[in-house]
Amino acid sequence: MAVIPAAKALYLCEEVDAEGGMTNLYALFNALRPHNYPHTHPSFACFAQLIGGLGRVSFHIDIRRASDSQLVHSTNVLPLQFPDRTTLLQVAVNLEGCIFESPGVYLVELYCDNAWVADTTLLLREVIR
């Protein structure tokens, strides 16, 4: 039986890489100011540290407009394997071509086995004219 993990952290950034046994997050952010709307953001990464899971667990990321819970983007469902409850997994998902129709607060949500695990907010700011 699989056990759903807990998230120690959930971050948005421009790039994630692993080098020399260390994970590097570049250009952390929680807000964007597009030049116009609708805005298609070319790519960014969602990074999570997950612990306490056990067995094979599926995960995916949803992005929803906070004001009305409208689904904006969803990733493919991917598998994770937790050999024991003390294993910490670092997961990075590249999100490409997300379309934001309007300014406002969006929720970037992490689900494991279709159960909510964590979220973070992304503020899409008004266009300055």
N, CA, C and O atoms as CSV, one atom per row, in Angstrom:
chain,resi,resn,atom,element,x,y,z
A,1,MET,N,N,0.837,-1.188,0.000
A,1,MET,CA,C,0.000,0.000,0.000
A,1,MET,C,C,0.877,1.246,0.000
A,1,MET,O,O,1.821,1.341,0.785
A,2,ALA,N,N,0.574,2.200,-0.874
A,2,ALA,CA,C,1.343,3.439,-0.973
A,2,ALA,C,C,0.922,4.418,0.123
A,2,ALA,O,O,-0.237,4.459,0.535
A,3,VAL,N,N,1.887,5.195,0.576
A,3,VAL,CA,C,1.640,6.262,1.547
A,3,VAL,C,C,1.993,7.579,0.875
A,3,VAL,O,O,3.064,7.720,0.285
A,4,ILE,N,N,1.083,8.541,0.970
A,4,ILE,CA,C,1.280,9.853,0.335
A,4,ILE,C,C,2.329,10.645,1.128
A,4,ILE,O,O,2.267,10.690,2.357
A,5,PRO,N,N,3.285,11.264,0.438
A,5,PRO,CA,C,4.316,12.035,1.140
A,5,PRO,C,C,3.817,13.415,1.568
A,5,PRO,O,O,2.748,13.869,1.162
A,6,ALA,N,N,4.618,14.052,2.387
A,6,ALA,CA,C,4.415,15.460,2.744
A,6,ALA,C,C,5.453,16.276,1.990
A,6,ALA,O,O,6.529,15.778,1.659
A,7,ALA,N,N,5.122,17.528,1.723
A,7,ALA,CA,C,6.067,18.426,1.039
A,7,ALA,C,C,6.776,19.282,2.070
A,7,ALA,O,O,6.133,19.946,2.883
A,8,LYS,N,N,8.108,19.266,2.036
A,8,LYS,CA,C,8.886,20.160,2.881
A,8,LYS,C,C,8.960,21.545,2.271
A,8,LYS,O,O,9.077,22.548,2.975
A,9,ALA,N,N,8.890,21.584,0.950
A,9,ALA,CA,C,9.020,22.856,0.246
A,9,ALA,C,C,8.418,22.736,-1.142
A,9,ALA,O,O,8.377,21.653,-1.726
A,10,LEU,N,N,7.943,23.884,-1.670
A,10,LEU,CA,C,7.441,23.957,-3.045
A,10,LEU,C,C,7.830,25.330,-3.573
A,10,LEU,O,O,7.374,26.350,-3.054
A,11,TYR,N,N,8.672,25.360,-4.604
A,11,TYR,CA,C,9.208,26.614,-5.125
A,11,TYR,C,C,8.989,26.710,-6.624
A,11,TYR,O,O,8.918,25.700,-7.324
A,12,LEU,N,N,8.884,27.953,-7.108
A,12,LEU,CA,C,8.866,28.247,-8.536
A,12,LEU,C,C,10.174,28.937,-8.879
A,12,LEU,O,O,10.630,29.817,-8.149
A,13,CYS,N,N,10.777,28.536,-9.990
A,13,CYS,CA,C,12.042,29.138,-10.400
A,13,CYS,C,C,12.204,28.994,-11.910
A,13,CYS,O,O,11.444,28.286,-12.571
A,14,GLU,N,N,13.198,29.674,-12.431
A,14,GLU,CA,C,13.452,29.614,-13.869
A,14,GLU,C,C,14.178,28.342,-14.282
A,14,GLU,O,O,13.999,27.863,-15.402
A,15,GLU,N,N,15.014,27.777,-13.371
A,15,GLU,CA,C,15.821,26.623,-13.758
A,15,GLU,C,C,16.240,25.846,-12.514
A,15,GLU,O,O,16.471,26.422,-11.450
A,16,VAL,N,N,16.333,24.523,-12.671
A,16,VAL,CA,C,16.834,23.632,-11.623
A,16,VAL,C,C,17.917,22.772,-12.254
A,16,VAL,O,O,17.742,22.246,-13.353
A,17,ASP,N,N,19.041,22.632,-11.550
A,17,ASP,CA,C,20.037,21.663,-12.003
A,17,ASP,C,C,20.695,21.007,-10.803
A,17,ASP,O,O,20.667,21.533,-9.691
A,18,ALA,N,N,21.286,19.847,-11.053
A,18,ALA,CA,C,21.999,19.100,-10.013
A,18,ALA,C,C,23.454,19.015,-10.424
A,18,ALA,O,O,23.782,18.655,-11.555
A,19,GLU,N,N,24.322,19.355,-9.478
A,19,GLU,CA,C,25.749,19.357,-9.765
A,19,GLU,C,C,26.494,19.016,-8.487
A,19,GLU,O,O,26.267,19.635,-7.447
A,20,GLY,N,N,27.377,18.039,-8.560
A,20,GLY,CA,C,28.193,17.686,-7.406
A,20,GLY,C,C,27.379,17.250,-6.197
A,20,GLY,O,O,27.762,17.513,-5.057
A,21,GLY,N,N,26.259,16.585,-6.444
A,21,GLY,CA,C,25.420,16.119,-5.354
A,21,GLY,C,C,24.532,17.186,-4.735
A,21,GLY,O,O,23.830,16.922,-3.759
A,22,MET,N,N,24.557,18.375,-5.288
A,22,MET,CA,C,23.739,19.476,-4.782
A,22,MET,C,C,22.701,19.859,-5.837
A,22,MET,O,O,22.948,19.750,-7.038
A,23,THR,N,N,21.533,20.311,-5.366
A,23,THR,CA,C,20.489,20.793,-6.269
A,23,THR,C,C,20.481,22.307,-6.213
A,23,THR,O,O,20.443,22.893,-5.131
A,24,ASN,N,N,20.517,22.940,-7.370
A,24,ASN,CA,C,20.545,24.399,-7.469
A,24,ASN,C,C,19.253,24.902,-8.097
A,24,ASN,O,O,18.831,24.425,-9.150
A,25,LEU,N,N,18.629,25.877,-7.431
A,25,LEU,CA,C,17.448,26.548,-7.952
A,25,LEU,C,C,17.866,27.953,-8.362
A,25,LEU,O,O,18.479,28.673,-7.574
A,26,TYR,N,N,17.538,28.346,-9.589
A,26,TYR,CA,C,17.936,29.649,-10.103
A,26,TYR,C,C,16.716,30.526,-10.346
A,26,TYR,O,O,15.702,30.072,-10.876
A,27,ALA,N,N,16.830,31.779,-9.951
A,27,ALA,CA,C,15.810,32.798,-10.207
A,27,ALA,C,C,14.461,32.415,-9.603
A,27,ALA,O,O,13.463,32.306,-10.314
A,28,LEU,N,N,14.438,32.211,-8.286
A,28,LEU,CA,C,13.179,31.950,-7.587
A,28,LEU,C,C,12.241,33.128,-7.776
A,28,LEU,O,O,12.682,34.277,-7.791
A,29,PHE,N,N,10.941,32.851,-7.922
A,29,PHE,CA,C,9.979,33.941,-8.079
A,29,PHE,C,C,8.617,33.519,-7.547
A,29,PHE,O,O,8.342,32.330,-7.381
A,30,ASN,N,N,7.774,34.503,-7.285
A,30,ASN,CA,C,6.382,34.239,-6.905
A,30,ASN,C,C,5.436,35.215,-7.597
A,30,ASN,O,O,4.245,35.259,-7.288
A,31,ALA,N,N,5.977,36.007,-8.547
A,31,ALA,CA,C,5.159,36.961,-9.298
A,31,ALA,C,C,5.770,37.173,-10.683
A,31,ALA,O,O,6.979,37.054,-10.880
A,32,LEU,N,N,4.890,37.490,-11.631
A,32,LEU,CA,C,5.297,37.825,-12.999
A,32,LEU,C,C,4.553,39.082,-13.420
A,32,LEU,O,O,3.417,39.307,-13.004
A,33,ARG,N,N,5.201,39.908,-14.252
A,33,ARG,CA,C,4.527,41.074,-14.819
A,33,ARG,C,C,4.645,40.991,-16.339
A,33,ARG,O,O,5.611,41.486,-16.920
A,34,PRO,N,N,3.656,40.360,-16.982
A,34,PRO,CA,C,3.683,40.243,-18.439
A,34,PRO,C,C,3.499,41.594,-19.121
A,34,PRO,O,O,3.052,42.560,-18.503
A,35,HIS,N,N,3.846,41.645,-20.397
A,35,HIS,CA,C,3.640,42.856,-21.194
A,35,HIS,C,C,2.195,42.983,-21.661
A,35,HIS,O,O,1.730,44.086,-21.949
A,36,ASN,N,N,1.471,41.844,-21.738
A,36,ASN,CA,C,0.060,41.870,-22.133
A,36,ASN,C,C,-0.619,40.560,-21.731
A,36,ASN,O,O,0.031,39.596,-21.327
A,37,TYR,N,N,-1.934,40.558,-21.852
A,37,TYR,CA,C,-2.753,39.369,-21.574
A,37,TYR,C,C,-3.609,39.069,-22.788
A,37,TYR,O,O,-4.037,40.000,-23.470
A,38,PRO,N,N,-3.875,37.811,-23.084
A,38,PRO,CA,C,-3.384,36.648,-22.371
A,38,PRO,C,C,-1.868,36.527,-22.514
A,38,PRO,O,O,-1.286,36.943,-23.516
A,39,HIS,N,N,-1.248,35.949,-21.489
A,39,HIS,CA,C,0.207,35.792,-21.444
A,39,HIS,C,C,0.550,34.309,-21.477
A,39,HIS,O,O,0.063,33.529,-20.658
A,40,THR,N,N,1.389,33.930,-22.427
A,40,THR,CA,C,1.917,32.569,-22.468
A,40,THR,C,C,3.337,32.612,-21.925
A,40,THR,O,O,4.231,33.203,-22.531
A,41,HIS,N,N,3.530,31.979,-20.777
A,41,HIS,CA,C,4.880,31.960,-20.192
A,41,HIS,C,C,5.639,30.789,-20.797
A,41,HIS,O,O,5.180,29.649,-20.724
A,42,PRO,N,N,6.804,31.060,-21.398
A,42,PRO,CA,C,7.498,30.019,-22.155
A,42,PRO,C,C,7.828,28.781,-21.312
A,42,PRO,O,O,7.524,27.657,-21.712
A,43,SER,N,N,8.447,28.990,-20.151
A,43,SER,CA,C,8.750,27.844,-19.288
A,43,SER,C,C,9.205,28.321,-17.919
A,43,SER,O,O,9.764,29.407,-17.768
A,44,PHE,N,N,8.951,27.485,-16.935
A,44,PHE,CA,C,9.489,27.663,-15.588
A,44,PHE,C,C,9.434,26.304,-14.906
A,44,PHE,O,O,8.827,25.364,-15.418
A,45,ALA,N,N,10.070,26.212,-13.757
A,45,ALA,CA,C,10.144,24.944,-13.039
A,45,ALA,C,C,9.419,25.041,-11.709
A,45,ALA,O,O,9.399,26.090,-11.066
A,46,CYS,N,N,8.832,23.940,-11.317
A,46,CYS,CA,C,8.250,23.788,-9.988
A,46,CYS,C,C,9.093,22.726,-9.291
A,46,CYS,O,O,9.246,21.615,-9.799
A,47,PHE,N,N,9.638,23.069,-8.131
A,47,PHE,CA,C,10.536,22.182,-7.392
A,47,PHE,C,C,9.925,21.857,-6.038
A,47,PHE,O,O,9.442,22.745,-5.336
A,48,ALA,N,N,9.948,20.581,-5.677
A,48,ALA,CA,C,9.404,20.156,-4.389
A,48,ALA,C,C,10.350,19.167,-3.717
A,48,ALA,O,O,11.005,18.362,-4.380
A,49,GLN,N,N,10.409,19.242,-2.395
A,49,GLN,CA,C,11.050,18.217,-1.585
A,49,GLN,C,C,9.937,17.435,-0.914
A,49,GLN,O,O,9.100,18.007,-0.216
A,50,LEU,N,N,9.928,16.121,-1.127
A,50,LEU,CA,C,8.868,15.261,-0.601
A,50,LEU,C,C,9.471,14.224,0.342
A,50,LEU,O,O,10.512,13.636,0.049
A,51,ILE,N,N,8.810,14.007,1.470
A,51,ILE,CA,C,9.290,13.041,2.461
A,51,ILE,C,C,8.097,12.326,3.089
A,51,ILE,O,O,6.977,12.836,3.082
A,52,GLY,N,N,8.357,11.141,3.628
A,52,GLY,CA,C,7.334,10.402,4.354
A,52,GLY,C,C,6.474,9.508,3.486
A,52,GLY,O,O,5.565,8.849,3.988
A,53,GLY,N,N,6.748,9.474,2.179
A,53,GLY,CA,C,5.989,8.600,1.297
A,53,GLY,C,C,6.498,7.170,1.383
A,53,GLY,O,O,7.568,6.904,1.932
A,54,LEU,N,N,5.715,6.260,0.833
A,54,LEU,CA,C,6.133,4.860,0.797
A,54,LEU,C,C,5.506,4.193,-0.418
A,54,LEU,O,O,4.307,4.313,-0.669
A,55,GLY,N,N,6.353,3.485,-1.169
A,55,GLY,CA,C,5.882,2.756,-2.340
A,55,GLY,C,C,5.775,3.641,-3.569
A,55,GLY,O,O,6.347,4.730,-3.626
A,56,ARG,N,N,5.036,3.156,-4.542
A,56,ARG,CA,C,4.861,3.886,-5.807
A,56,ARG,C,C,3.708,4.872,-5.651
A,56,ARG,O,O,2.584,4.500,-5.313
A,57,VAL,N,N,4.022,6.136,-5.907
A,57,VAL,CA,C,3.053,7.221,-5.763
A,57,VAL,C,C,3.078,8.036,-7.057
A,57,VAL,O,O,4.151,8.388,-7.547
A,58,SER,N,N,1.922,8.331,-7.603
A,58,SER,CA,C,1.864,9.197,-8.787
A,58,SER,C,C,1.760,10.649,-8.336
A,58,SER,O,O,1.258,10.940,-7.251
A,59,PHE,N,N,2.244,11.561,-9.189
A,59,PHE,CA,C,2.121,12.981,-8.860
A,59,PHE,C,C,1.893,13.792,-10.117
A,59,PHE,O,O,2.240,13.375,-11.221
A,60,HIS,N,N,1.302,14.960,-9.926
A,60,HIS,CA,C,1.158,15.929,-11.010
A,60,HIS,C,C,0.995,17.317,-10.406
A,60,HIS,O,O,0.746,17.468,-9.210
A,61,ILE,N,N,1.141,18.328,-11.260
A,61,ILE,CA,C,1.003,19.735,-10.872
A,61,ILE,C,C,-0.198,20.311,-11.623
A,61,ILE,O,O,-0.332,20.126,-12.832
A,62,ASP,N,N,-1.065,21.010,-10.893
A,62,ASP,CA,C,-2.145,21.790,-11.490
A,62,ASP,C,C,-1.905,23.259,-11.201
A,62,ASP,O,O,-1.399,23.613,-10.136
A,63,ILE,N,N,-2.268,24.119,-12.149
A,63,ILE,CA,C,-2.265,25.563,-11.910
A,63,ILE,C,C,-3.705,26.032,-12.073
A,63,ILE,O,O,-4.341,25.784,-13.098
A,64,ARG,N,N,-4.210,26.712,-11.048
A,64,ARG,CA,C,-5.598,27.197,-11.040
A,64,ARG,C,C,-5.640,28.682,-10.728
A,64,ARG,O,O,-4.843,29.184,-9.936
A,65,ARG,N,N,-6.578,29.382,-11.359
A,65,ARG,CA,C,-6.849,30.778,-11.014
A,65,ARG,C,C,-7.537,30.764,-9.651
A,65,ARG,O,O,-8.563,30.104,-9.482
A,66,ALA,N,N,-6.984,31.480,-8.686
A,66,ALA,CA,C,-7.482,31.425,-7.309
A,66,ALA,C,C,-8.901,31.963,-7.178
A,66,ALA,O,O,-9.668,31.472,-6.350
A,67,SER,N,N,-9.261,32.954,-7.969
A,67,SER,CA,C,-10.566,33.607,-7.818
A,67,SER,C,C,-11.747,32.688,-8.103
A,67,SER,O,O,-12.818,32.858,-7.520
A,68,ASP,N,N,-11.561,31.713,-8.998
A,68,ASP,CA,C,-12.685,30.844,-9.354
A,68,ASP,C,C,-12.298,29.370,-9.522
A,68,ASP,O,O,-13.109,28.569,-9.985
A,69,SER,N,N,-11.066,29.007,-9.149
A,69,SER,CA,C,-10.547,27.626,-9.242
A,69,SER,C,C,-10.493,27.076,-10.660
A,69,SER,O,O,-10.407,25.863,-10.850
A,70,GLN,N,N,-10.544,27.961,-11.665
A,70,GLN,CA,C,-10.453,27.538,-13.068
A,70,GLN,C,C,-9.084,26.916,-13.333
A,70,GLN,O,O,-8.056,27.534,-13.055
A,71,LEU,N,N,-9.069,25.690,-13.872
A,71,LEU,CA,C,-7.832,25.007,-14.211
A,71,LEU,C,C,-7.194,25.692,-15.416
A,71,LEU,O,O,-7.827,25.854,-16.459
A,72,VAL,N,N,-5.942,26.087,-15.260
A,72,VAL,CA,C,-5.203,26.806,-16.300
A,72,VAL,C,C,-4.217,25.876,-17.004
A,72,VAL,O,O,-4.009,25.972,-18.214
A,73,HIS,N,N,-3.616,24.975,-16.228
A,73,HIS,CA,C,-2.585,24.086,-16.777
A,73,HIS,C,C,-2.483,22.862,-15.880
A,73,HIS,O,O,-2.663,22.952,-14.666
A,74,SER,N,N,-2.194,21.722,-16.486
A,74,SER,CA,C,-1.979,20.491,-15.723
A,74,SER,C,C,-0.859,19.712,-16.385
A,74,SER,O,O,-0.792,19.625,-17.611
A,75,THR,N,N,0.019,19.147,-15.572
A,75,THR,CA,C,1.112,18.339,-16.120
A,75,THR,C,C,0.651,16.903,-16.296
A,75,THR,O,O,-0.408,16.509,-15.807
A,76,ASN,N,N,1.454,16.137,-16.994
A,76,ASN,CA,C,1.225,14.698,-17.078
A,76,ASN,C,C,1.410,14.091,-15.687
A,76,ASN,O,O,2.132,14.632,-14.850
A,77,VAL,N,N,0.754,12.975,-15.460
A,77,VAL,CA,C,0.933,12.232,-14.210
A,77,VAL,C,C,2.215,11.413,-14.337
A,77,VAL,O,O,2.413,10.680,-15.305
A,78,LEU,N,N,3.081,11.558,-13.329
A,78,LEU,CA,C,4.378,10.882,-13.334
A,78,LEU,C,C,4.537,10.054,-12.066
A,78,LEU,O,O,3.937,10.372,-11.039
A,79,PRO,N,N,5.346,8.986,-12.128
A,79,PRO,CA,C,5.508,8.128,-10.948
A,79,PRO,C,C,6.685,8.559,-10.070
A,79,PRO,O,O,7.683,9.096,-10.550
A,80,LEU,N,N,6.535,8.305,-8.778
A,80,LEU,CA,C,7.619,8.428,-7.808
A,80,LEU,C,C,7.721,7.098,-7.077
A,80,LEU,O,O,6.732,6.377,-6.952
A,81,GLN,N,N,8.926,6.770,-6.589
A,81,GLN,CA,C,9.107,5.547,-5.817
A,81,GLN,C,C,9.800,5.888,-4.508
A,81,GLN,O,O,10.931,6.375,-4.501
A,82,PHE,N,N,9.120,5.630,-3.407
A,82,PHE,CA,C,9.678,5.825,-2.071
A,82,PHE,C,C,9.995,4.447,-1.482
A,82,PHE,O,O,9.078,3.693,-1.157
A,83,PRO,N,N,11.291,4.107,-1.342
A,83,PRO,CA,C,11.634,2.791,-0.802
A,83,PRO,C,C,11.328,2.660,0.695
A,83,PRO,O,O,11.080,1.558,1.185
A,84,ASP,N,N,11.346,3.778,1.414
A,84,ASP,CA,C,11.023,3.775,2.844
A,84,ASP,C,C,10.533,5.167,3.236
A,84,ASP,O,O,10.617,6.106,2.444
A,85,ARG,N,N,10.028,5.294,4.443
A,85,ARG,CA,C,9.398,6.550,4.883
A,85,ARG,C,C,10.406,7.662,5.151
A,85,ARG,O,O,10.007,8.818,5.289
A,86,THR,N,N,11.697,7.351,5.230
A,86,THR,CA,C,12.701,8.377,5.523
A,86,THR,C,C,13.357,8.941,4.266
A,86,THR,O,O,14.158,9.871,4.352
A,87,THR,N,N,13.028,8.394,3.110
A,87,THR,CA,C,13.621,8.863,1.855
A,87,THR,C,C,13.068,10.230,1.470
A,87,THR,O,O,11.853,10.421,1.411
A,88,LEU,N,N,13.960,11.175,1.209
A,88,LEU,CA,C,13.602,12.508,0.722
A,88,LEU,C,C,13.792,12.519,-0.790
A,88,LEU,O,O,14.893,12.275,-1.284
A,89,LEU,N,N,12.734,12.798,-1.514
A,89,LEU,CA,C,12.839,12.934,-2.965
A,89,LEU,C,C,12.753,14.404,-3.343
A,89,LEU,O,O,11.906,15.142,-2.839
A,90,GLN,N,N,13.642,14.815,-4.237
A,90,GLN,CA,C,13.605,16.164,-4.800
A,90,GLN,C,C,13.068,16.038,-6.217
A,90,GLN,O,O,13.625,15.327,-7.053
A,91,VAL,N,N,11.980,16.741,-6.464
A,91,VAL,CA,C,11.261,16.604,-7.729
A,91,VAL,C,C,11.207,17.958,-8.418
A,91,VAL,O,O,10.800,18.954,-7.820
A,92,ALA,N,N,11.616,17.986,-9.671
A,92,ALA,CA,C,11.534,19.210,-10.477
A,92,ALA,C,C,10.705,18.906,-11.726
A,92,ALA,O,O,10.955,17.935,-12.440
A,93,VAL,N,N,9.721,19.756,-11.965
A,93,VAL,CA,C,8.860,19.602,-13.137
A,93,VAL,C,C,8.948,20.888,-13.950
A,93,VAL,O,O,8.730,21.980,-13.424
A,94,ASN,N,N,9.266,20.753,-15.232
A,94,ASN,CA,C,9.267,21.913,-16.119
A,94,ASN,C,C,7.851,22.119,-16.653
A,94,ASN,O,O,7.221,21.198,-17.174
A,95,LEU,N,N,7.373,23.349,-16.510
A,95,LEU,CA,C,6.049,23.709,-17.016
A,95,LEU,C,C,6.269,24.604,-18.231
A,95,LEU,O,O,6.915,25.647,-18.134
A,96,GLU,N,N,5.740,24.198,-19.355
A,96,GLU,CA,C,5.971,24.935,-20.598
A,96,GLU,C,C,4.654,25.384,-21.206
A,96,GLU,O,O,3.676,24.637,-21.230
A,97,GLY,N,N,4.646,26.624,-21.699
A,97,GLY,CA,C,3.514,27.144,-22.440
A,97,GLY,C,C,2.265,27.386,-21.615
A,97,GLY,O,O,1.154,27.260,-22.131
A,98,CYS,N,N,2.423,27.729,-20.345
A,98,CYS,CA,C,1.250,28.025,-19.507
A,98,CYS,C,C,0.619,29.337,-19.975
A,98,CYS,O,O,1.307,30.344,-20.141
A,99,ILE,N,N,-0.687,29.311,-20.182
A,99,ILE,CA,C,-1.405,30.501,-20.643
A,99,ILE,C,C,-2.186,31.094,-19.474
A,99,ILE,O,O,-3.030,30.433,-18.869
A,100,PHE,N,N,-1.888,32.339,-19.176
A,100,PHE,CA,C,-2.578,33.085,-18.125
A,100,PHE,C,C,-3.442,34.136,-18.815
A,100,PHE,O,O,-2.925,35.073,-19.424
A,101,GLU,N,N,-4.752,33.974,-18.716
A,101,GLU,CA,C,-5.696,34.838,-19.428
A,101,GLU,C,C,-5.799,36.236,-18.844
A,101,GLU,O,O,-6.101,37.189,-19.562
A,102,SER,N,N,-5.549,36.368,-17.541
A,102,SER,CA,C,-5.770,37.659,-16.880
A,102,SER,C,C,-4.868,37.787,-15.666
A,102,SER,O,O,-4.357,36.789,-15.158
A,103,PRO,N,N,-4.669,39.039,-15.192
A,103,PRO,CA,C,-3.889,39.219,-13.973
A,103,PRO,C,C,-4.639,38.649,-12.773
A,103,PRO,O,O,-5.852,38.447,-12.823
A,104,GLY,N,N,-3.907,38.397,-11.707
A,104,GLY,CA,C,-4.504,37.886,-10.478
A,104,GLY,C,C,-3.623,36.844,-9.831
A,104,GLY,O,O,-2.489,36.617,-10.255
A,105,VAL,N,N,-4.155,36.210,-8.799
A,105,VAL,CA,C,-3.432,35.184,-8.057
A,105,VAL,C,C,-3.787,33.815,-8.644
A,105,VAL,O,O,-4.952,33.507,-8.894
A,106,TYR,N,N,-2.755,33.014,-8.852
A,106,TYR,CA,C,-2.904,31.646,-9.331
A,106,TYR,C,C,-2.281,30.711,-8.294
A,106,TYR,O,O,-1.306,31.069,-7.635
A,107,LEU,N,N,-2.846,29.524,-8.156
A,107,LEU,CA,C,-2.324,28.514,-7.245
A,107,LEU,C,C,-1.615,27.438,-8.048
A,107,LEU,O,O,-2.184,26.868,-8.979
A,108,VAL,N,N,-0.373,27.166,-7.685
A,108,VAL,CA,C,0.385,26.061,-8.267
A,108,VAL,C,C,0.305,24.935,-7.244
A,108,VAL,O,O,0.887,25.023,-6.163
A,109,GLU,N,N,-0.429,23.866,-7.597
A,109,GLU,CA,C,-0.784,22.820,-6.645
A,109,GLU,C,C,-0.098,21.500,-6.990
A,109,GLU,O,O,-0.076,21.082,-8.148
A,110,LEU,N,N,0.460,20.854,-5.972
A,110,LEU,CA,C,1.081,19.543,-6.113
A,110,LEU,C,C,0.132,18.487,-5.559
A,110,LEU,O,O,-0.328,18.585,-4.422
A,111,TYR,N,N,-0.157,17.468,-6.385
A,111,TYR,CA,C,-1.010,16.357,-5.982
A,111,TYR,C,C,-0.219,15.058,-6.069
A,111,TYR,O,O,0.543,14.843,-7.011
A,112,CYS,N,N,-0.409,14.198,-5.076
A,112,CYS,CA,C,0.135,12.848,-5.110
A,112,CYS,C,C,-1.035,11.874,-4.979
A,112,CYS,O,O,-1.848,11.987,-4.061
A,113,ASP,N,N,-1.112,10.923,-5.898
A,113,ASP,CA,C,-2.254,10.007,-5.967
A,113,ASP,C,C,-3.574,10.771,-5.888
A,113,ASP,O,O,-4.508,10.352,-5.204
A,114,ASN,N,N,-3.638,11.892,-6.595
A,114,ASN,CA,C,-4.819,12.767,-6.688
A,114,ASN,C,C,-5.245,13.399,-5.363
A,114,ASN,O,O,-6.371,13.879,-5.234
A,115,ALA,N,N,-4.346,13.399,-4.383
A,115,ALA,CA,C,-4.613,14.070,-3.112
A,115,ALA,C,C,-3.712,15.301,-3.025
A,115,ALA,O,O,-2.520,15.225,-3.320
A,116,TRP,N,N,-4.288,16.438,-2.617
A,116,TRP,CA,C,-3.518,17.669,-2.479
A,116,TRP,C,C,-2.408,17.472,-1.455
A,116,TRP,O,O,-2.641,16.936,-0.372
A,117,VAL,N,N,-1.203,17.909,-1.801
A,117,VAL,CA,C,-0.059,17.811,-0.901
A,117,VAL,C,C,0.452,19.196,-0.519
A,117,VAL,O,O,0.763,19.438,0.647
A,118,ALA,N,N,0.543,20.108,-1.485
A,118,ALA,CA,C,1.070,21.441,-1.203
A,118,ALA,C,C,0.699,22.384,-2.336
A,118,ALA,O,O,0.355,21.953,-3.437
A,119,ASP,N,N,0.777,23.673,-2.049
A,119,ASP,CA,C,0.632,24.660,-3.115
A,119,ASP,C,C,1.444,25.897,-2.779
A,119,ASP,O,O,1.891,26.091,-1.648
A,120,THR,N,N,1.618,26.714,-3.784
A,120,THR,CA,C,2.238,28.017,-3.625
A,120,THR,C,C,1.502,28.970,-4.556
A,120,THR,O,O,0.884,28.551,-5.535
A,121,THR,N,N,1.576,30.248,-4.239
A,121,THR,CA,C,0.861,31.226,-5.066
A,121,THR,C,C,1.801,31.826,-6.106
A,121,THR,O,O,3.009,31.943,-5.900
A,122,LEU,N,N,1.200,32.198,-7.223
A,122,LEU,CA,C,1.885,32.919,-8.290
A,122,LEU,C,C,1.008,34.120,-8.637
A,122,LEU,O,O,-0.136,33.968,-9.064
A,123,LEU,N,N,1.560,35.299,-8.448
A,123,LEU,CA,C,0.830,36.536,-8.732
A,123,LEU,C,C,1.158,37.010,-10.144
A,123,LEU,O,O,2.319,37.259,-10.467
A,124,LEU,N,N,0.137,37.132,-10.977
A,124,LEU,CA,C,0.296,37.734,-12.297
A,124,LEU,C,C,-0.135,39.178,-12.173
A,124,LEU,O,O,-1.317,39.467,-11.985
A,125,ARG,N,N,0.824,40.089,-12.280
A,125,ARG,CA,C,0.588,41.504,-12.042
A,125,ARG,C,C,-0.089,42.181,-13.234
A,125,ARG,O,O,-0.048,41.691,-14.363
A,126,GLU,N,N,-0.709,43.319,-12.944
A,126,GLU,CA,C,-1.323,44.139,-13.988
A,126,GLU,C,C,-0.254,44.642,-14.962
A,126,GLU,O,O,0.900,44.840,-14.581
A,127,VAL,N,N,-0.644,44.842,-16.199
A,127,VAL,CA,C,0.243,45.408,-17.203
A,127,VAL,C,C,0.410,46.896,-16.927
A,127,VAL,O,O,-0.567,47.608,-16.692
A,128,ILE,N,N,1.656,47.358,-16.956
A,128,ILE,CA,C,1.929,48.797,-16.804
A,128,ILE,C,C,1.929,49.416,-18.191
A,128,ILE,O,O,2.630,48.951,-19.090
A,129,ARG,N,N,1.143,50.458,-18.356
A,129,ARG,CA,C,1.057,51.134,-19.667
A,129,ARG,C,C,1.695,52.488,-19.602
A,129,ARG,O,O,1.721,53.206,-20.602
